[in-house]
Amino acid sequence: MSFPYLSDLINEYFGTHWHLPIGMFGLFVAIAIFVAAEVAKKEVRRFEALGFIPSAQLPNDVVLPASAMLSNLTLICAMFGILGARLFHILEYPAEFLANPTEMIFSRAGLSIYGGLICGAVAGVIYLRKYALPVIPMLDAFAPALALGYAIGRLGCQISGDGDWGTTANMLIKPEFLPDWLWAQTYQNNVAGVVIAPPGVYPTPLYESGMALLIFIFLSIKSKGQYTAGYMISLYLLLSGIARLLVEQIRINSEYQLFNIGFTQAEFISALFILIGLYGVIKSQHVKKRMAAA
Protein backbone atom coordinates (compact mmCIF):
# COMPACT_ATOMS: atom_id res chain seq x y z
CA MET A 1 0.00 0.00 0.00
CA SER A 2 1.25 3.48 -0.88
CA PHE A 3 0.37 6.77 0.77
CA PRO A 4 0.82 9.75 -1.60
CA TYR A 5 -0.41 12.21 1.05
CA LEU A 6 0.07 12.38 4.79
CA SER A 7 -3.71 12.21 5.23
CA ASP A 8 -3.75 8.88 3.34
CA LEU A 9 -1.55 7.39 6.03
CA ILE A 10 -3.60 8.94 8.85
CA ASN A 11 -6.90 7.79 7.34
CA GLU A 12 -5.62 4.24 6.85
CA TYR A 13 -4.67 3.75 10.48
CA PHE A 14 -7.24 5.92 12.26
CA GLY A 15 -10.29 5.43 10.04
CA THR A 16 -10.67 9.16 9.36
CA HIS A 17 -11.55 10.85 6.06
CA TRP A 18 -9.30 13.88 6.10
CA HIS A 19 -7.43 15.36 3.17
CA LEU A 20 -4.25 17.21 3.98
CA PRO A 21 -2.39 18.54 0.91
CA ILE A 22 0.95 17.40 2.28
CA GLY A 23 2.71 15.01 -0.09
CA MET A 24 4.61 12.20 1.62
CA PHE A 25 7.54 12.39 -0.78
CA GLY A 26 7.94 16.13 -0.25
CA LEU A 27 7.59 15.65 3.50
CA PHE A 28 10.36 13.07 3.56
CA VAL A 29 12.59 15.24 1.38
CA ALA A 30 12.11 18.09 3.87
CA ILE A 31 12.93 15.76 6.77
CA ALA A 32 15.98 14.45 4.90
CA ILE A 33 17.28 17.98 4.28
CA PHE A 34 16.75 19.02 7.91
CA VAL A 35 18.34 15.90 9.43
CA ALA A 36 21.26 15.89 6.98
CA ALA A 37 21.89 19.59 7.66
CA GLU A 38 22.00 18.99 11.42
CA VAL A 39 24.39 16.04 11.05
CA ALA A 40 26.60 18.05 8.69
CA LYS A 41 26.61 21.02 11.07
CA LYS A 42 27.96 18.87 13.90
CA GLU A 43 30.68 17.47 11.66
CA VAL A 44 31.66 20.90 10.35
CA ARG A 45 31.93 22.18 13.92
CA ARG A 46 34.18 19.23 14.76
CA PHE A 47 36.34 20.03 11.74
CA GLU A 48 36.52 23.66 12.84
CA ALA A 49 37.70 22.61 16.29
CA LEU A 50 40.40 20.45 14.69
CA GLY A 51 41.50 23.34 12.47
CA PHE A 52 40.54 21.65 9.20
CA ILE A 53 38.04 24.34 8.18
CA PRO A 54 38.78 28.08 8.59
CA SER A 55 36.22 30.83 8.99
CA ALA A 56 34.30 32.27 6.05
CA GLN A 57 35.40 35.58 4.58
CA LEU A 58 32.39 37.85 4.05
CA PRO A 59 32.33 41.34 2.43
CA ASN A 60 33.60 44.28 4.47
CA ASP A 61 36.14 42.03 6.22
CA VAL A 62 33.44 40.24 8.19
CA VAL A 63 34.53 36.81 9.42
CA LEU A 64 32.07 34.07 10.40
CA PRO A 65 32.56 30.41 11.40
CA ALA A 66 31.84 28.05 8.52
CA SER A 67 29.13 26.37 10.59
CA ALA A 68 27.24 29.68 10.73
CA MET A 69 27.00 29.64 6.92
CA LEU A 70 25.36 26.21 6.72
CA SER A 71 21.74 27.41 6.78
CA ASN A 72 22.23 29.43 3.60
CA LEU A 73 24.34 26.65 2.09
CA THR A 74 21.64 24.07 2.80
CA LEU A 75 18.94 26.25 1.29
CA ILE A 76 20.93 26.86 -1.89
CA CYS A 77 21.84 23.18 -2.29
CA ALA A 78 18.23 22.14 -1.68
CA MET A 79 16.78 24.56 -4.24
CA PHE A 80 19.25 23.69 -6.98
CA GLY A 81 19.05 20.03 -6.00
CA ILE A 82 15.29 19.94 -6.62
CA LEU A 83 15.71 21.72 -9.95
CA GLY A 84 18.50 19.34 -10.92
CA ALA A 85 16.46 16.29 -9.93
CA ARG A 86 13.66 17.37 -12.25
CA LEU A 87 16.08 18.32 -15.05
CA PHE A 88 17.87 14.96 -15.01
CA HIS A 89 14.53 13.14 -14.98
CA ILE A 90 13.49 15.06 -18.10
CA LEU A 91 16.82 14.20 -19.75
CA GLU A 92 16.19 10.55 -18.94
CA TYR A 93 12.79 10.58 -20.66
CA PRO A 94 13.09 13.13 -23.54
CA ALA A 95 10.32 11.58 -25.66
CA GLU A 96 7.81 11.76 -22.81
CA PHE A 97 8.83 15.35 -22.13
CA LEU A 98 8.32 16.42 -25.73
CA ALA A 99 4.94 14.70 -25.77
CA ASN A 100 3.71 16.37 -22.59
CA PRO A 101 6.19 18.93 -21.17
CA THR A 102 3.78 20.41 -18.61
CA GLU A 103 3.06 17.03 -17.07
CA MET A 104 6.76 16.17 -16.83
CA ILE A 105 7.69 19.49 -15.24
CA PHE A 106 4.92 19.65 -12.63
CA SER A 107 4.35 15.95 -11.94
CA ARG A 108 4.45 14.81 -8.32
CA ALA A 109 6.47 11.78 -9.40
CA GLY A 110 9.71 11.53 -11.29
CA LEU A 111 12.84 13.01 -9.74
CA SER A 112 16.41 11.93 -10.33
CA ILE A 113 18.31 11.56 -7.07
CA TYR A 114 21.61 11.83 -8.90
CA GLY A 115 20.46 14.98 -10.67
CA GLY A 116 19.63 16.54 -7.33
CA LEU A 117 22.96 15.49 -5.84
CA ILE A 118 25.05 16.77 -8.75
CA CYS A 119 23.30 20.11 -9.23
CA GLY A 120 23.06 20.70 -5.49
CA ALA A 121 26.76 19.94 -5.10
CA VAL A 122 27.76 22.29 -7.94
CA ALA A 123 25.72 25.11 -6.40
CA GLY A 124 27.25 24.36 -3.00
CA VAL A 125 30.80 24.43 -4.34
CA ILE A 126 30.19 27.81 -5.99
CA TYR A 127 28.86 29.14 -2.68
CA LEU A 128 31.85 27.79 -0.75
CA ARG A 129 34.35 29.33 -3.15
CA LYS A 130 32.56 32.66 -2.98
CA TYR A 131 33.30 32.87 0.73
CA ALA A 132 36.80 31.34 0.56
CA LEU A 133 35.81 28.13 2.34
CA PRO A 134 37.82 24.98 1.51
CA VAL A 135 35.74 22.75 -0.75
CA ILE A 136 37.30 19.32 -0.12
CA PRO A 137 37.25 19.45 3.73
CA MET A 138 33.66 20.69 3.61
CA LEU A 139 32.71 17.82 1.29
CA ASP A 140 34.43 15.40 3.68
CA ALA A 141 32.38 16.82 6.54
CA PHE A 142 29.18 16.44 4.52
CA ALA A 143 29.82 12.85 3.36
CA PRO A 144 28.02 11.00 6.20
CA ALA A 145 25.12 13.48 6.08
CA LEU A 146 24.69 12.91 2.33
CA ALA A 147 24.27 9.18 2.90
CA LEU A 148 21.77 9.70 5.72
CA GLY A 149 19.76 12.21 3.71
CA TYR A 150 19.62 9.76 0.81
CA ALA A 151 18.36 7.01 3.11
CA ILE A 152 15.54 9.18 4.42
CA GLY A 153 14.63 10.53 0.99
CA ARG A 154 14.33 7.03 -0.47
CA LEU A 155 11.83 6.16 2.26
CA GLY A 156 9.68 8.94 0.83
CA CYS A 157 9.87 7.24 -2.58
CA GLN A 158 8.84 3.96 -1.00
CA ILE A 159 5.89 5.30 1.00
CA SER A 160 4.46 7.49 -1.76
CA GLY A 161 5.08 4.94 -4.52
CA ASP A 162 6.61 7.45 -6.91
CA GLY A 163 7.64 4.91 -9.55
CA ASP A 164 11.19 4.19 -8.40
CA TRP A 165 10.45 0.52 -7.89
CA GLY A 166 12.11 -2.43 -9.57
CA THR A 167 11.28 -5.07 -12.14
CA THR A 168 8.73 -7.84 -11.60
CA ALA A 169 9.86 -9.87 -8.61
CA ASN A 170 10.85 -13.50 -9.17
CA MET A 171 9.22 -15.31 -6.26
CA LEU A 172 10.92 -18.59 -7.17
CA ILE A 173 14.30 -17.32 -6.01
CA LYS A 174 13.08 -15.52 -2.88
CA PRO A 175 15.00 -16.64 0.22
CA GLU A 176 12.63 -18.36 2.64
CA PHE A 177 13.70 -16.24 5.58
CA LEU A 178 12.65 -12.99 3.88
CA PRO A 179 9.06 -11.78 4.30
CA ASP A 180 7.10 -11.39 1.06
CA TRP A 181 6.75 -7.58 1.47
CA LEU A 182 10.53 -7.22 1.44
CA TRP A 183 10.76 -9.11 -1.85
CA ALA A 184 7.71 -7.92 -3.78
CA GLN A 185 5.12 -5.15 -3.48
CA THR A 186 2.24 -3.95 -5.66
CA TYR A 187 2.30 -0.34 -4.38
CA GLN A 188 -1.48 0.02 -4.39
CA ASN A 189 -2.69 3.65 -4.53
CA ASN A 190 0.77 4.83 -5.64
CA VAL A 191 1.26 8.47 -6.60
CA ALA A 192 2.33 7.49 -10.13
CA GLY A 193 -1.11 5.99 -10.76
CA VAL A 194 0.34 2.70 -12.04
CA VAL A 195 -1.44 -0.62 -11.50
CA ILE A 196 1.03 -3.39 -10.65
CA ALA A 197 -0.09 -6.99 -10.99
CA PRO A 198 0.72 -9.54 -8.26
CA PRO A 199 3.12 -10.75 -7.09
CA GLY A 200 4.52 -7.26 -7.53
CA VAL A 201 7.88 -5.62 -8.11
CA TYR A 202 11.08 -5.39 -6.14
CA PRO A 203 10.80 -2.57 -3.54
CA THR A 204 14.12 -1.07 -4.61
CA PRO A 205 13.66 2.18 -2.62
CA LEU A 206 13.79 0.06 0.54
CA TYR A 207 16.99 -1.61 -0.61
CA GLU A 208 18.59 1.73 -1.44
CA SER A 209 17.51 3.22 1.86
CA GLY A 210 18.95 0.28 3.78
CA MET A 211 22.28 0.42 1.94
CA ALA A 212 22.50 4.19 2.36
CA LEU A 213 21.92 3.80 6.09
CA LEU A 214 24.73 1.25 6.29
CA ILE A 215 27.00 3.63 4.35
CA PHE A 216 26.10 6.42 6.78
CA ILE A 217 27.01 4.25 9.77
CA PHE A 218 30.28 3.16 8.15
CA LEU A 219 31.27 6.71 7.19
CA SER A 220 30.39 7.98 10.67
CA ILE A 221 32.76 5.42 12.17
CA LYS A 222 35.52 6.11 9.65
CA SER A 223 35.21 9.88 10.13
CA LYS A 224 36.45 9.55 13.71
CA GLY A 225 39.79 8.12 12.55
CA GLN A 226 42.74 9.76 10.84
CA TYR A 227 42.60 10.44 7.11
CA THR A 228 43.73 12.98 4.54
CA ALA A 229 41.53 15.53 2.81
CA GLY A 230 39.26 14.02 0.18
CA TYR A 231 39.15 10.54 1.69
CA MET A 232 35.64 10.71 3.18
CA ILE A 233 33.90 12.18 0.13
CA SER A 234 35.76 9.73 -2.12
CA LEU A 235 34.64 6.85 0.08
CA TYR A 236 31.08 8.13 -0.11
CA LEU A 237 31.19 8.32 -3.91
CA LEU A 238 32.68 4.83 -4.16
CA LEU A 239 30.22 3.12 -1.82
CA SER A 240 27.11 4.96 -3.00
CA GLY A 241 28.08 4.32 -6.63
CA ILE A 242 28.44 0.58 -5.99
CA ALA A 243 25.15 0.44 -4.10
CA ARG A 244 23.21 2.22 -6.85
CA LEU A 245 24.87 0.19 -9.61
CA LEU A 246 23.75 -3.01 -7.90
CA VAL A 247 20.17 -1.81 -7.47
CA GLU A 248 20.00 -0.64 -11.09
CA GLN A 249 20.16 -4.28 -12.19
CA ILE A 250 16.60 -4.81 -10.91
CA ARG A 251 15.13 -1.36 -11.56
CA ILE A 252 13.01 -0.10 -14.46
CA ASN A 253 14.64 2.86 -16.19
CA SER A 254 14.95 4.36 -19.63
CA GLU A 255 18.09 3.18 -21.44
CA TYR A 256 20.59 5.01 -23.59
CA GLN A 257 22.47 3.28 -26.41
CA LEU A 258 26.17 3.75 -27.18
CA PHE A 259 28.05 1.38 -29.51
CA ASN A 260 25.13 -1.06 -29.18
CA ILE A 261 25.54 -1.11 -25.42
CA GLY A 262 22.49 -0.26 -23.35
CA PHE A 263 22.83 1.57 -20.04
CA THR A 264 20.71 3.78 -17.83
CA GLN A 265 21.52 7.30 -16.74
CA ALA A 266 22.00 6.09 -13.17
CA GLU A 267 24.35 3.29 -14.28
CA PHE A 268 26.53 5.79 -16.16
CA ILE A 269 26.67 8.21 -13.24
CA SER A 270 27.24 5.36 -10.75
CA ALA A 271 30.20 4.16 -12.81
CA LEU A 272 31.66 7.69 -12.79
CA PHE A 273 31.15 7.91 -9.02
CA ILE A 274 32.93 4.58 -8.55
CA LEU A 275 35.90 5.63 -10.70
CA ILE A 276 36.22 9.06 -9.07
CA GLY A 277 35.74 7.60 -5.60
CA LEU A 278 38.27 4.81 -6.15
CA TYR A 279 40.83 7.29 -7.48
CA GLY A 280 40.27 9.59 -4.51
CA VAL A 281 40.54 6.78 -1.95
CA ILE A 282 43.76 5.42 -3.47
CA LYS A 283 45.29 8.88 -3.79
CA SER A 284 44.44 9.86 -0.22
CA GLN A 285 45.88 6.59 1.10
CA HIS A 286 49.14 7.24 -0.76
CA VAL A 287 49.30 10.75 0.72
CA LYS A 288 48.65 9.31 4.19
CA LYS A 289 51.51 6.80 3.79
CA ARG A 290 53.92 9.53 2.62
CA MET A 291 52.98 11.71 5.58
CA ALA A 292 53.53 8.81 7.98
CA ALA A 293 56.94 8.08 6.47
CA ALA A 294 58.05 11.72 6.58
N, C-alpha and C positions, 0 to 999 in steps of 0.2 A: 504494500500500500504506500502511495506517495501522498505528500501533503504540500501542495504548492503554496498555500497561505498558512500563516500561523493559526488562523481561526479553524482551518481544516483539522489541524492536530488537536486543538482544544475541543472541537465538536465531536471528534471521534472518541475521545476518552471521557468526556463529561456529558455527552448527550445533548449539548446545546445546539443552537442554530444561528450562531453569530457569523458575521462576515467582517473580518478586519483586513483592510488592504495592505497587509504587511507580508511580502513575499518571503518564503523560508530561505530561498537561496540568497537574496539580498541581506536578510537578517544574519545569516551565517557568515557572509562576506564581511559585514560590519563587525561581527564578533571576532573574526579572524584578524582583521586589521587592528582592532583595539588590543587584543591579547598579544599579537606579534609585536606591536609597538611598545607595550610594557616590558616584554621580555628583552627586546632590543635595547631599551633605555637602561635597564639594569646592567646589561653587558657593556654598553658604551661607558657608563659610569665606572665600571670596573677597569676598563681600558684606560680611562682618564686617570684613575688613581695609580695605575701602573706606568703612566707616562707614555702610553702608546698613541694617544690621540690628544693633540693640542687644542687650545681654544679656537673658536671661530673668529675670523676677522671681519667685523661689520664696517659699514661706512662711518666716517667721522672718528676713526680710531677706536670704535667701540669693540670691546672684547667680551665674548660670551662663551661659557662652556659648551662643548659640542652637544651634550645631552639636553641643553636648553633649546637647541635648534630642531629637536626631533619631531615636535608637533607639526611644524611647518613641512618638514621633510616627509613625514608620514602622509600628510594631506596631499602633497604634490605627487608622491609615488602612487597613492591610491587613485587619484583622478586620472593620471596618465595610464595607470595600469588597467583601469576599466575601459578606457578608450582603446588601448592596445589589445585587450582581450576581444573586444568586438571587431576591431580591424583584422586581426589574424583569423578570426572565425570567418569573416567575409572572404578573405584571401583563400581560405580552405575550400569554400563552396562558391566559386565565382559564378557558375551557371545559375544557381539558385538566387544569388544576389541580383543578377541582371534580370531575372524573371520577375522578382518581387523585391526591389530594394528597400521599400518602406518596412516590410515585414521583417527582413533580415536585420535592419538597423534597430528597430524598436521591440524586437521579440524578447520575451522574458527568458527564453532558453537560448543556448548557443553562445558560449564565451570560451575563448582559448586561454587556458591557464598560462601557457608559455608566452602568449602574446602579452598578457598582463604583466608577467614577470619581466620580460625583456624591455617593454616600453616604460614600465615603472622604474626599472633599474637605470635606464638611460637618463630619464628625468632626474632621478636621484643623484646620479653622478654629476650631472650639470650643476645641480644645486650645491653639491659638496665643493666642487671646484670654484664656484662663485665666491664662496666664503673661506677659501684656502684650507679646507679640511681634507685630511689624507683619505683618498678613496679606498685603497686596499685595506687598511686597518678597520675602516668603518664597515666595509663589506664582510670582513672576518667577524666583526661584532654582530652583524645582522644574520649571519649564516644559520644559527640554531632557530632564530625567530622566523626565518623564511620557511623552514621545514614545518614548524608548528602551525604557522598561518595556512600553509598548504593543506595540512591535515584537517584543520577545522573547515576550511573552504570546501574541501571535497565532501565533507559530511552534508553540507548544504546541497551539493549536487545529488547526493544519495537520497536525501529526504524529500526534495522537491521533484525528483525524477526528471532532470533537465535534458536527458538524452545522452548523457555520457556513460551509458552502460556498455556492456560487452556484447559479444556474439551469442548465439543460441547455446545454452549450456548443455554439455554432454553428460547426462546423468549416469551413463554407464561407467564412467571413469571417476565418479565422485568418491572420495574416501569415505568409508563408513562412519568414521568418527566425526565428520563435519555435519552440522545441521543443514537441512535443505535450503533454508533462507540464506545461508552463507555461500551457497553454490549457484543458486538460481532464483531469480525474482521476476515477477511480471509487472511491477511498478504500476499497479492500478491507480487511476486518477492522476497520472503524471502530468507535469506542467507542459510537456511537449505535445500532449494529446495523442500519443501513439498507443495503439492496442497491441500488446505483446501476448502471444499465445503461450500456454503452458508447454513445457515446464518453466519457461522463462529464459532470461539471459544472465550472463555473469554480472554480479554487482560490482563492477570494476571500481566505482568510486570508493567503496568500502576497502578494497584491496589497496588502493592508492593512499587512502587516509591512514590505514594501518602501517604501511611502509614508511610514510612520511613521519608518523609519530615515532617509529623506531629510529629513523634518521635523526630526528630532533633529540632523542635521548642520547644517542651515540655522540652527536656533535656537542651536546651539553657536557658530557663527560670529558671528551677530548679537549674542549676549550679551557679546562682547568689545568691542563698540562703545559709544557713548554713547546713552542713552535714558532716558526718564522712567519713574517707577514705574507699573506696570500694562501696559507695552508688551509685555513678553515673554510674559506669560500670555495677553494678548489675541491676540497673534500665534499662540500655540499653539492657542487655541480656534478662531480663524479657519481656520487651515490644516488642523487635524484634522477640523473640521466639514466642510470642502470635500471632503477625502479620503474620509470616511465616506459623505457624500451621494452621491458618484460611485459608490462600490462598491455602495451599496444598490440601484442600478439593475439589478444582475445578481445580487442575493442573494435567497434565499427567506426571507420573514419573514411573520408574521401582520400583517394590515392592520387599521387602525382606519378608521371612516367618519365624516366630518364634512361636512355640506352636500353629500353625494354625492361627496365627494372622498376617495379612498383614500390612506392614507399609513401607513408603518410607524413604530413607536416610535422607531427610530434616525433616520429621516428627520426627524421632528419635533424631536428633541433636536439633531441636526446643524444644522438650520435656526436653532435658538436659539443654538447655539454660534457660528455664522457671524455672526448679528446682534450678539451681545454682543461677539464678538472684533473685528468691524469697527468698532463704536462705540468700543471701547477703544483700538484702533490709531489711529483718527482723532483721538480726544481727546488721547491722549498726544503725537501729532505736533504738535497745536496748542499744547500746553503747552511742548513743546520749542522751537517757534518763538518763543513769547513770552519764554521764558527767554533765548534767544539775542539777542533784540532789546533786552532790558532792559540 
